[in-house]
Amino acid sequence: MYGDMAIKEALEFEYRIMGYRGRSYEELPFVGLDSTYVLEETKSCVAGVEGTKTQIWPGP
């Protein structure tokens, strides 16, 4: 889908449509996503599968 876009541009685009301001492409492999973002997304996922047997496993 993003084949004609530079990877940095694709990451910035993803951040923009998600309403997220995250780490730069160069930083991501070393520090990962912000823990607050992971926590909020995990809460959202857990709420989304409430009442099912689906397990949510955040983390590496």
Distance bins in CASP14 RR format, pairs under 12 A and 6 or more apart:
PFRMAT RR
TARGET T0000
AUTHOR 0000-0000-0000
RMODE 2
METHOD distances of the structure
MODEL  1
1 10 0 0 0 0 1 0 0 0 0 0 0
1 13 0 0 0 0 0 1 0 0 0 0 0
1 14 0 0 0 0 0 1 0 0 0 0 0
2 8 0 0 0 0 0 1 0 0 0 0 0
2 9 0 0 0 0 1 0 0 0 0 0 0
2 10 1 0 1 0 0 0 0 0 0 0 0
2 11 0 0 0 0 1 0 0 0 0 0 0
2 12 0 0 0 0 0 1 0 0 0 0 0
2 13 1 0 0 1 0 0 0 0 0 0 0
2 14 0 0 0 0 1 0 0 0 0 0 0
2 17 0 0 0 0 0 1 0 0 0 0 0
3 9 0 0 0 0 0 1 0 0 0 0 0
3 10 0 0 0 0 1 0 0 0 0 0 0
3 13 0 0 0 0 0 1 0 0 0 0 0
4 10 0 0 0 0 1 0 0 0 0 0 0
4 13 0 0 0 0 0 1 0 0 0 0 0
5 11 0 0 0 0 1 0 0 0 0 0 0
5 12 0 0 0 0 1 0 0 0 0 0 0
5 13 1 0 0 1 0 0 0 0 0 0 0
5 14 0 0 0 0 0 1 0 0 0 0 0
6 12 0 0 0 0 1 0 0 0 0 0 0
6 13 0 0 0 0 0 1 0 0 0 0 0
6 25 0 0 0 0 1 0 0 0 0 0 0
7 13 0 0 0 0 0 1 0 0 0 0 0
7 14 0 0 0 0 0 1 0 0 0 0 0
7 24 0 0 0 0 0 1 0 0 0 0 0
7 25 1 0 0 1 0 0 0 0 0 0 0
7 26 0 0 0 0 0 1 0 0 0 0 0
7 28 0 0 0 0 0 1 0 0 0 0 0
7 29 0 0 0 0 0 1 0 0 0 0 0
8 14 0 0 0 0 0 1 0 0 0 0 0
8 15 0 0 0 0 0 1 0 0 0 0 0
8 23 0 0 0 0 0 1 0 0 0 0 0
8 24 1 0 0 1 0 0 0 0 0 0 0
8 25 1 0 1 0 0 0 0 0 0 0 0
8 26 0 0 0 0 1 0 0 0 0 0 0
8 27 0 0 0 0 0 1 0 0 0 0 0
8 28 0 0 0 0 0 1 0 0 0 0 0
9 15 0 0 0 0 0 1 0 0 0 0 0
9 16 0 0 0 0 0 1 0 0 0 0 0
9 25 0 0 0 0 1 0 0 0 0 0 0
10 16 0 0 0 0 0 1 0 0 0 0 0
10 17 0 0 0 0 0 1 0 0 0 0 0
10 25 0 0 0 0 1 0 0 0 0 0 0
11 17 0 0 0 0 0 1 0 0 0 0 0
11 18 0 0 0 0 0 1 0 0 0 0 0
11 20 0 0 0 0 0 1 0 0 0 0 0
11 21 0 0 0 0 0 1 0 0 0 0 0
11 22 0 0 0 0 1 0 0 0 0 0 0
11 23 0 0 0 0 1 0 0 0 0 0 0
11 24 0 0 0 0 1 0 0 0 0 0 0
11 25 1 0 1 0 0 0 0 0 0 0 0
11 26 0 0 0 0 0 1 0 0 0 0 0
11 27 0 0 0 0 0 1 0 0 0 0 0
11 28 1 0 0 1 0 0 0 0 0 0 0
11 29 0 0 0 0 0 1 0 0 0 0 0
11 33 0 0 0 0 0 1 0 0 0 0 0
12 18 0 0 0 0 0 1 0 0 0 0 0
12 19 0 0 0 0 0 1 0 0 0 0 0
12 20 0 0 0 0 0 1 0 0 0 0 0
12 21 0 0 0 0 1 0 0 0 0 0 0
12 22 0 0 0 0 1 0 0 0 0 0 0
12 23 0 0 0 0 0 1 0 0 0 0 0
12 24 0 0 0 0 1 0 0 0 0 0 0
12 25 0 0 0 0 1 0 0 0 0 0 0
13 19 0 0 0 0 0 1 0 0 0 0 0
13 20 0 0 0 0 0 1 0 0 0 0 0
13 25 0 0 0 0 0 1 0 0 0 0 0
14 20 0 0 0 0 1 0 0 0 0 0 0
14 21 0 0 0 0 0 1 0 0 0 0 0
14 22 0 0 0 0 1 0 0 0 0 0 0
14 25 0 0 0 0 0 1 0 0 0 0 0
14 28 0 0 0 0 0 1 0 0 0 0 0
14 33 0 0 0 0 0 1 0 0 0 0 0
15 21 1 0 0 1 0 0 0 0 0 0 0
15 22 1 0 1 0 0 0 0 0 0 0 0
15 23 0 0 0 0 1 0 0 0 0 0 0
15 24 0 0 0 0 0 1 0 0 0 0 0
15 25 0 0 0 0 0 1 0 0 0 0 0
15 28 0 0 0 0 0 1 0 0 0 0 0
15 33 0 0 0 0 0 1 0 0 0 0 0
15 34 0 0 0 0 0 1 0 0 0 0 0
15 37 0 0 0 0 0 1 0 0 0 0 0
16 22 0 0 0 0 0 1 0 0 0 0 0
18 33 0 0 0 0 0 1 0 0 0 0 0
18 37 0 0 0 0 1 0 0 0 0 0 0
18 40 0 0 0 0 0 1 0 0 0 0 0
18 41 0 0 0 0 1 0 0 0 0 0 0
18 44 0 0 0 0 0 1 0 0 0 0 0
19 37 0 0 0 0 0 1 0 0 0 0 0
19 40 0 0 0 0 0 1 0 0 0 0 0
20 33 0 0 0 0 1 0 0 0 0 0 0
20 34 0 0 0 0 1 0 0 0 0 0 0
20 36 0 0 0 0 0 1 0 0 0 0 0
20 37 1 0 0 1 0 0 0 0 0 0 0
20 38 0 0 0 0 0 1 0 0 0 0 0
20 40 0 0 0 0 1 0 0 0 0 0 0
20 41 0 0 0 0 1 0 0 0 0 0 0
21 33 0 0 0 0 0 1 0 0 0 0 0
21 34 0 0 0 0 1 0 0 0 0 0 0
21 36 0 0 0 0 0 1 0 0 0 0 0
21 37 0 0 0 0 1 0 0 0 0 0 0
22 28 0 0 0 0 1 0 0 0 0 0 0
22 31 0 0 0 0 0 1 0 0 0 0 0
22 32 0 0 0 0 1 0 0 0 0 0 0
22 33 1 0 0 1 0 0 0 0 0 0 0
22 34 1 0 0 1 0 0 0 0 0 0 0
22 35 0 0 0 0 0 1 0 0 0 0 0
22 36 0 0 0 0 0 1 0 0 0 0 0
22 37 1 0 0 1 0 0 0 0 0 0 0
22 38 0 0 0 0 0 1 0 0 0 0 0
23 29 0 0 0 0 1 0 0 0 0 0 0
23 30 0 0 0 0 1 0 0 0 0 0 0
23 31 1 0 0 1 0 0 0 0 0 0 0
23 32 1 0 0 1 0 0 0 0 0 0 0
23 33 1 0 0 1 0 0 0 0 0 0 0
23 34 1 0 0 1 0 0 0 0 0 0 0
23 35 0 0 0 0 0 1 0 0 0 0 0
23 37 0 0 0 0 1 0 0 0 0 0 0
24 30 0 0 0 0 0 1 0 0 0 0 0
24 31 0 0 0 0 1 0 0 0 0 0 0
24 32 0 0 0 0 0 1 0 0 0 0 0
25 31 0 0 0 0 0 1 0 0 0 0 0
25 32 0 0 0 0 0 1 0 0 0 0 0
26 32 0 0 0 0 0 1 0 0 0 0 0
27 33 0 0 0 0 0 1 0 0 0 0 0
27 34 0 0 0 0 0 1 0 0 0 0 0
28 34 0 0 0 0 0 1 0 0 0 0 0
28 37 0 0 0 0 0 1 0 0 0 0 0
32 38 0 0 0 0 1 0 0 0 0 0 0
32 59 0 0 0 0 0 1 0 0 0 0 0
32 60 0 0 0 0 1 0 0 0 0 0 0
33 39 0 0 0 0 0 1 0 0 0 0 0
33 40 0 0 0 0 0 1 0 0 0 0 0
33 41 0 0 0 0 1 0 0 0 0 0 0
33 42 0 0 0 0 0 1 0 0 0 0 0
33 58 0 0 0 0 1 0 0 0 0 0 0
33 59 0 0 0 0 1 0 0 0 0 0 0
33 60 0 0 0 0 0 1 0 0 0 0 0
34 40 0 0 0 0 1 0 0 0 0 0 0
34 41 0 0 0 0 0 1 0 0 0 0 0
35 41 0 0 0 0 0 1 0 0 0 0 0
35 42 0 0 0 0 0 1 0 0 0 0 0
35 58 0 0 0 0 1 0 0 0 0 0 0
35 59 0 0 0 0 0 1 0 0 0 0 0
36 42 0 0 0 0 0 1 0 0 0 0 0
36 43 0 0 0 0 0 1 0 0 0 0 0
37 43 0 0 0 0 0 1 0 0 0 0 0
37 44 0 0 0 0 0 1 0 0 0 0 0
37 58 0 0 0 0 0 1 0 0 0 0 0
38 44 0 0 0 0 0 1 0 0 0 0 0
38 45 0 0 0 0 0 1 0 0 0 0 0
38 56 0 0 0 0 0 1 0 0 0 0 0
38 57 0 0 0 0 0 1 0 0 0 0 0
38 58 1 0 1 0 0 0 0 0 0 0 0
38 59 1 0 0 1 0 0 0 0 0 0 0
38 60 0 0 0 0 0 1 0 0 0 0 0
39 45 0 0 0 0 0 1 0 0 0 0 0
39 46 0 0 0 0 0 1 0 0 0 0 0
39 56 0 0 0 0 0 1 0 0 0 0 0
39 58 0 0 0 0 1 0 0 0 0 0 0
39 59 0 0 0 0 0 1 0 0 0 0 0
40 46 0 0 0 0 0 1 0 0 0 0 0
40 47 0 0 0 0 0 1 0 0 0 0 0
40 58 0 0 0 0 0 1 0 0 0 0 0
41 47 0 0 0 0 0 1 0 0 0 0 0
41 48 0 0 0 0 0 1 0 0 0 0 0
41 56 0 0 0 0 1 0 0 0 0 0 0
41 58 1 0 0 1 0 0 0 0 0 0 0
41 59 0 0 0 0 0 1 0 0 0 0 0
42 48 0 0 0 0 0 1 0 0 0 0 0
42 49 0 0 0 0 0 1 0 0 0 0 0
42 55 0 0 0 0 0 1 0 0 0 0 0
42 56 1 0 0 1 0 0 0 0 0 0 0
42 57 0 0 0 0 1 0 0 0 0 0 0
42 58 1 0 1 0 0 0 0 0 0 0 0
42 59 0 0 0 0 1 0 0 0 0 0 0
43 49 0 0 0 0 0 1 0 0 0 0 0
43 50 0 0 0 0 0 1 0 0 0 0 0
43 56 0 0 0 0 1 0 0 0 0 0 0
43 58 0 0 0 0 1 0 0 0 0 0 0
44 50 0 0 0 0 0 1 0 0 0 0 0
44 56 0 0 0 0 1 0 0 0 0 0 0
44 58 0 0 0 0 0 1 0 0 0 0 0
45 52 0 0 0 0 0 1 0 0 0 0 0
45 54 0 0 0 0 1 0 0 0 0 0 0
45 55 0 0 0 0 0 1 0 0 0 0 0
45 56 1 0 1 0 0 0 0 0 0 0 0
45 57 0 0 0 0 1 0 0 0 0 0 0
45 58 1 0 0 1 0 0 0 0 0 0 0
45 59 0 0 0 0 0 1 0 0 0 0 0
46 52 0 0 0 0 0 1 0 0 0 0 0
46 54 0 0 0 0 1 0 0 0 0 0 0
46 55 0 0 0 0 1 0 0 0 0 0 0
46 56 1 0 1 0 0 0 0 0 0 0 0
46 57 0 0 0 0 0 1 0 0 0 0 0
46 58 0 0 0 0 1 0 0 0 0 0 0
47 54 0 0 0 0 0 1 0 0 0 0 0
47 56 0 0 0 0 1 0 0 0 0 0 0
48 54 0 0 0 0 1 0 0 0 0 0 0
48 56 0 0 0 0 1 0 0 0 0 0 0
49 55 0 0 0 0 1 0 0 0 0 0 0
49 56 1 0 0 1 0 0 0 0 0 0 0
49 57 0 0 0 0 0 1 0 0 0 0 0
50 56 0 0 0 0 0 1 0 0 0 0 0
END
